[in-house]
Amino acid sequence: MSAIHIFVDLLAGRREAASLAPREWDGVITVARAEAMLATLAHWLKDSGLPPSVAALFADQRAAVAVARTQSLWEAEMARRALASERIEFVLLKGTAYAAAGLSCAEGRQIGDLDILVLGIDIGRAENELLEAGWEWVKSDPYDDAYYREHMHELPPLIHKARDRMIDVHHTILPQTHRVTPDPLVLMAEAVETPTGFRVLSPPAMACHCAAHLLADGDLQGGLRNLWDFHCLVGDFLKDDPQFHRTLLDEARRHGLSAVVRRALRLSNHLYGTPLIAYEEPFPLRYKAERADDLFIQRLLARDDWGRPTHFALHQAFYIRSHWLRMPPLLLTRHLWTKWRKG
């Protein structure tokens, strides 16, 4: 069995850590590191029987990610202070939102950029306030700047010149040119407050966004981590809402994300064992596999035991797919031609 299959089985609980041979640990650790999930694995196996060297590595990973989690929440506080003078409300997204809400997917999760969602009417004021508070542009190219502002779902990325931390300021959750257009006003209006005082998306909206980020806004790079987030979110929210699958699909229909969320549920069930609950009322909810699901699974598992990507043609196909979903053909052709000319 390949290292990436063993890695997934360990997270899903289908394999015991104590059953791994030393050589298998080498491959699993390499793959987990390549997927940015080594600390996640370290957290979920912290009470398992581990070889001493693996246990020591995992302890270091848990300590490092705990520091990073504190840093991410502090960066969110800095954004809150920067936007407070103009009373600009925002909602945390992705990793920092999971940490602020105390969700299980935040345990061991590496958190990179700070992602926030603001109302479209506030985007200009938010930009000005962040620039005054010490953030500066990462993208200096005029074409890239214009592309973000005219077509994307966020401002060009900003980085703080003193703390060296990036922030992505979203005004919706998918590019403006995408074939699917979730309603950011609904997302903002139904956001909930965490015990730490930050606002995050409602549970079904958070799971919808996770699925959209995984399947509708990219080429599945980092897909195993994003799918693990989705798996954990569904498990967490089922505890408070036994009908969460129905709640989730109802939310997905409001935003045009039904097909995306259904596929995320099927893939997550296949790889991580996410529970699936079928219904007949008030609308049919089933999970019949689709032929394309196999391609998604192959793409998610496309690594060798050294952590290197495999199936180059499949990677390219999903890269093209990601752009095809984001842009109409004429805009896509012009964008790719411009990027190619610029090297």
C-alpha positions as CSV (number, residue, x, y, z in Angstrom):
1,M,0.0,0.0,0.0
2,S,1.3,3.5,-0.9
3,A,2.3,6.0,1.8
4,I,-0.5,8.4,0.9
5,H,-3.1,5.6,1.3
6,I,-1.7,4.7,4.7
7,F,-1.7,8.3,5.7
8,V,-5.4,8.7,4.8
9,D,-6.3,5.5,6.5
10,L,-4.6,6.7,9.7
11,L,-6.6,9.8,9.7
12,A,-9.8,7.9,9.0
13,G,-9.1,5.4,11.7
14,R,-9.0,2.5,9.4
15,R,-5.4,1.6,10.4
16,E,-3.6,1.6,13.7
17,A,-0.4,3.6,14.1
18,A,1.2,0.7,16.0
19,S,0.9,-1.5,12.9
20,L,3.3,0.6,10.8
21,A,6.8,-0.5,10.1
22,P,9.7,2.0,10.4
23,R,10.0,2.2,6.6
24,E,6.2,3.0,6.3
25,W,6.6,5.8,8.8
26,D,9.2,7.4,6.5
27,G,6.7,7.6,3.6
28,V,3.8,8.7,5.8
29,I,5.7,11.5,7.3
30,T,7.0,12.7,3.9
31,V,3.5,12.6,2.4
32,A,2.0,14.4,5.4
33,R,4.6,17.1,5.2
34,A,4.0,17.6,1.5
35,E,0.3,17.9,2.1
36,A,0.9,20.4,5.0
37,M,-0.8,18.0,7.4
38,L,2.0,16.7,9.5
39,A,0.8,18.6,12.6
40,T,-2.7,17.4,11.9
41,L,-1.5,13.8,11.9
42,A,0.5,14.5,15.0
43,H,-2.6,15.7,16.8
44,W,-4.9,12.9,15.8
45,L,-2.3,10.2,16.7
46,K,-1.0,11.8,19.9
47,D,-2.5,9.0,22.1
48,S,-1.4,6.2,19.8
49,G,1.5,3.8,20.2
50,L,4.3,5.6,18.3
51,P,8.0,4.9,17.8
52,P,10.0,7.2,20.1
53,S,11.5,9.2,17.1
54,V,8.0,9.7,15.6
55,A,6.5,10.7,19.0
56,A,9.3,13.3,19.4
57,L,8.7,14.7,16.0
58,F,5.0,14.8,16.5
59,A,5.4,16.6,19.9
60,D,7.5,19.3,18.2
61,Q,4.8,19.7,15.5
62,R,2.0,20.1,18.0
63,A,4.0,22.7,19.9
64,A,4.8,24.7,16.7
65,V,1.3,24.7,15.4
66,A,0.0,25.9,18.8
67,V,2.2,28.9,18.6
68,A,1.1,29.5,15.0
69,R,-2.6,29.3,16.1
70,T,-2.0,32.0,18.7
71,Q,-0.2,34.1,16.1
72,S,-3.2,33.8,13.7
73,L,-5.7,34.9,16.3
74,W,-3.5,37.8,17.2
75,E,-3.3,38.8,13.6
76,A,-7.1,38.7,13.5
77,E,-7.2,41.0,16.5
78,M,-4.8,43.4,14.7
79,A,-7.2,43.5,11.8
80,R,-10.1,44.2,14.1
81,R,-8.2,47.1,15.7
82,A,-7.3,48.5,12.3
83,L,-10.9,48.4,11.0
84,A,-12.5,49.5,14.3
85,S,-12.2,53.2,13.8
86,E,-14.3,53.0,10.6
87,R,-16.7,50.5,12.2
88,I,-16.1,48.0,9.4
89,E,-17.5,44.7,10.3
90,F,-15.8,41.5,9.0
91,V,-16.1,37.8,9.2
92,L,-13.2,35.4,9.6
93,L,-12.7,32.7,7.0
94,K,-10.9,29.4,6.7
95,G,-8.2,28.4,9.2
96,T,-8.4,31.4,11.5
97,A,-12.2,31.1,11.6
98,Y,-11.8,27.4,12.6
99,A,-9.4,28.4,15.4
100,A,-11.6,31.2,16.7
101,A,-14.6,28.9,16.7
102,G,-12.8,26.1,18.5
103,L,-13.6,23.6,15.8
104,S,-11.8,20.2,15.6
105,C,-10.3,20.8,12.2
106,A,-8.2,23.6,13.8
107,E,-6.4,21.1,15.9
108,G,-3.0,20.7,14.3
109,R,-3.9,22.8,11.3
110,Q,-1.3,25.0,9.7
111,I,-2.8,28.5,9.3
112,G,-1.2,30.7,6.7
113,D,-2.8,34.0,5.6
114,L,-5.6,35.7,7.5
115,D,-8.7,35.6,5.4
116,I,-11.6,38.0,6.1
117,L,-14.9,38.8,4.4
118,V,-16.2,42.3,4.3
119,L,-19.2,43.8,2.6
120,G,-18.5,45.0,-1.0
121,I,-19.5,48.6,-0.1
122,D,-16.8,48.5,2.6
123,I,-14.0,47.1,0.6
124,G,-12.4,50.5,-0.3
125,R,-12.5,51.8,3.3
126,A,-11.1,48.5,4.5
127,E,-8.2,48.7,2.1
128,N,-7.4,52.3,3.2
129,E,-7.5,51.4,6.9
130,L,-5.3,48.4,6.5
131,L,-2.7,50.4,4.5
132,E,-2.7,53.1,7.1
133,A,-2.2,50.4,9.8
134,G,1.0,49.1,8.2
135,W,0.0,46.6,5.5
136,E,1.3,47.0,2.0
137,W,0.8,45.4,-1.4
138,V,2.4,42.1,-2.3
139,K,1.5,42.3,-6.0
140,S,3.3,45.2,-7.7
141,D,2.4,44.3,-11.3
142,P,-0.3,46.6,-12.7
143,Y,-2.0,43.7,-14.6
144,D,-2.2,41.5,-11.5
145,D,-3.6,44.4,-9.5
146,A,-6.2,45.2,-12.1
147,Y,-7.1,41.5,-12.5
148,Y,-7.8,41.1,-8.8
149,R,-9.9,44.2,-8.6
150,E,-12.0,43.5,-11.8
151,H,-12.4,39.8,-11.7
152,M,-11.5,38.2,-8.3
153,H,-13.4,37.8,-5.1
154,E,-10.7,39.6,-3.0
155,L,-8.3,42.5,-3.0
156,P,-4.7,41.8,-4.1
157,P,-3.0,40.2,-1.1
158,L,-1.5,42.5,1.6
159,I,1.4,41.8,3.9
160,H,2.2,43.7,7.2
161,K,5.7,45.3,6.9
162,A,6.5,44.7,10.6
163,R,4.9,41.3,11.3
164,D,5.4,39.8,7.8
165,R,1.9,38.4,7.9
166,M,-0.5,38.3,5.0
167,I,-4.1,39.2,4.8
168,D,-6.6,38.4,2.1
169,V,-9.7,40.7,2.1
170,H,-12.6,39.1,0.4
171,H,-15.9,40.7,-0.7
172,T,-17.4,37.3,-1.7
173,I,-16.2,33.7,-1.6
174,L,-15.8,32.9,-5.4
175,P,-14.4,35.0,-8.2
176,Q,-16.8,37.5,-9.7
177,T,-16.4,35.8,-13.1
178,H,-17.2,32.4,-11.7
179,R,-20.2,30.4,-13.1
180,V,-21.5,30.1,-9.5
181,T,-22.2,33.3,-7.5
182,P,-22.9,32.8,-3.8
183,D,-24.6,35.7,-2.1
184,P,-22.2,37.5,0.2
185,L,-24.9,39.6,1.8
186,V,-26.6,36.5,3.1
187,L,-23.3,35.1,4.3
188,M,-22.5,38.2,6.2
189,A,-26.0,38.7,7.6
190,E,-26.2,35.1,9.0
191,A,-22.7,35.1,10.5
192,V,-22.4,34.1,14.1
193,E,-20.2,35.3,17.0
194,T,-17.6,33.1,18.6
195,P,-16.7,33.1,22.4
196,T,-13.6,35.1,21.4
197,G,-15.8,37.9,20.0
198,F,-15.0,37.3,16.3
199,R,-17.7,36.6,13.8
200,V,-17.5,33.5,11.5
201,L,-19.8,32.1,8.9
202,S,-22.8,30.1,10.1
203,P,-22.2,26.3,10.3
204,P,-23.9,25.4,7.0
205,A,-22.3,28.4,5.3
206,M,-18.9,27.5,6.6
207,A,-19.1,24.0,5.3
208,C,-20.4,25.3,1.9
209,H,-17.4,27.7,1.7
210,C,-15.0,24.9,2.6
211,A,-16.5,22.7,-0.2
212,A,-16.5,25.6,-2.7
213,H,-12.8,26.5,-1.9
214,L,-11.9,22.8,-2.4
215,L,-13.9,22.0,-5.6
216,A,-15.0,25.2,-7.2
217,D,-12.1,27.6,-6.8
218,G,-8.9,25.7,-7.5
219,D,-7.0,22.7,-9.0
220,L,-7.3,20.6,-5.8
221,Q,-3.8,21.6,-4.6
222,G,-3.9,21.1,-0.9
223,G,-7.1,19.1,-1.5
224,L,-6.6,16.5,1.2
225,R,-6.2,19.1,3.9
226,N,-9.3,21.0,2.7
227,L,-11.3,17.8,2.5
228,W,-10.2,17.0,6.0
229,D,-11.5,20.4,7.1
230,F,-14.8,19.5,5.5
231,H,-14.9,16.1,7.1
232,C,-14.3,17.6,10.6
233,L,-16.8,20.4,10.1
234,V,-19.6,18.0,9.2
235,G,-18.7,15.8,12.2
236,D,-18.7,18.8,14.5
237,F,-21.9,20.3,13.3
238,L,-23.8,17.0,13.3
239,K,-23.3,16.9,17.1
240,D,-25.5,20.0,17.5
241,D,-27.8,19.4,14.5
242,P,-28.6,15.7,13.7
243,Q,-30.3,16.9,10.5
244,F,-27.2,18.8,9.4
245,H,-27.0,17.2,6.0
246,R,-30.4,18.6,5.2
247,T,-29.4,22.0,6.7
248,L,-26.2,21.9,4.6
249,L,-27.9,21.1,1.3
250,D,-30.6,23.7,1.9
251,E,-27.8,26.3,2.4
252,A,-26.0,25.0,-0.7
253,R,-29.1,25.4,-2.9
254,R,-29.4,29.1,-1.8
255,H,-25.9,29.7,-3.1
256,G,-25.8,27.5,-6.2
257,L,-23.4,25.1,-4.6
258,S,-25.5,21.9,-4.4
259,A,-23.4,19.9,-6.8
260,V,-20.2,21.0,-5.2
261,V,-21.4,20.1,-1.6
262,R,-22.7,16.8,-2.7
263,R,-19.4,15.9,-4.3
264,A,-17.5,17.0,-1.2
265,L,-19.7,14.8,0.9
266,R,-19.1,11.8,-1.4
267,L,-15.3,12.3,-1.6
268,S,-15.1,12.9,2.2
269,N,-17.0,9.7,2.9
270,H,-14.8,7.7,0.5
271,L,-11.5,8.9,2.0
272,Y,-12.2,9.8,5.6
273,G,-15.5,8.0,6.4
274,T,-17.7,11.1,6.8
275,P,-21.2,9.9,7.7
276,L,-23.8,10.3,5.0
277,I,-27.5,10.5,5.9
278,A,-30.1,10.2,3.1
279,Y,-33.5,11.8,3.2
280,E,-36.7,11.8,1.2
281,E,-38.4,14.9,2.7
282,P,-38.6,17.8,2.3
283,F,-36.4,17.1,-0.8
284,P,-34.6,13.9,-1.9
285,L,-31.1,13.7,-0.6
286,R,-29.0,10.8,-1.8
287,Y,-25.3,10.3,-2.6
288,K,-25.1,8.2,-5.7
289,A,-21.5,8.2,-6.9
290,E,-20.7,9.9,-10.2
291,R,-18.2,8.7,-12.8
292,A,-16.0,11.8,-12.3
293,D,-15.6,11.1,-8.6
294,D,-12.8,8.6,-9.4
295,L,-10.8,11.3,-11.2
296,F,-11.1,13.6,-8.1
297,I,-9.9,10.8,-5.8
298,Q,-7.0,10.1,-8.1
299,R,-6.0,13.7,-8.1
300,L,-6.3,14.0,-4.3
301,L,-4.0,10.9,-3.9
302,A,-1.5,11.8,-6.6
303,R,1.7,11.6,-4.6
304,D,4.5,9.0,-4.5
305,D,6.1,7.8,-1.3
306,W,8.7,10.6,-1.5
307,G,5.9,13.2,-1.5
308,R,6.3,14.1,-5.1
309,P,3.3,14.8,-7.3
310,T,2.4,12.1,-9.8
311,H,0.0,11.9,-12.7
312,F,1.2,15.1,-14.4
313,A,-1.5,15.0,-17.0
314,L,-4.2,14.8,-14.4
315,H,-2.7,17.8,-12.5
316,Q,-2.8,19.8,-15.7
317,A,-6.4,18.8,-16.5
318,F,-7.5,20.0,-13.0
319,Y,-5.4,23.2,-13.5
320,I,-7.2,23.9,-16.7
321,R,-10.6,23.0,-15.1
322,S,-10.0,25.5,-12.3
323,H,-9.5,28.3,-14.8
324,W,-12.4,27.2,-16.9
325,L,-14.7,27.4,-13.9
326,R,-13.5,30.8,-12.9
327,M,-13.7,32.6,-16.3
328,P,-15.7,32.7,-19.5
329,P,-13.7,31.5,-22.5
330,L,-12.7,34.8,-24.0
331,L,-11.5,36.2,-20.7
332,L,-9.7,33.0,-19.9
333,T,-7.9,33.1,-23.3
334,R,-6.9,36.7,-22.8
335,H,-5.7,36.1,-19.2
336,L,-3.6,33.0,-20.1
337,W,-2.1,34.8,-23.1
338,T,-1.1,37.8,-21.0
339,K,0.4,35.6,-18.3
340,W,2.4,33.6,-20.9
341,R,3.7,36.8,-22.5
342,K,4.8,38.1,-19.1
343,G,6.7,34.8,-18.4
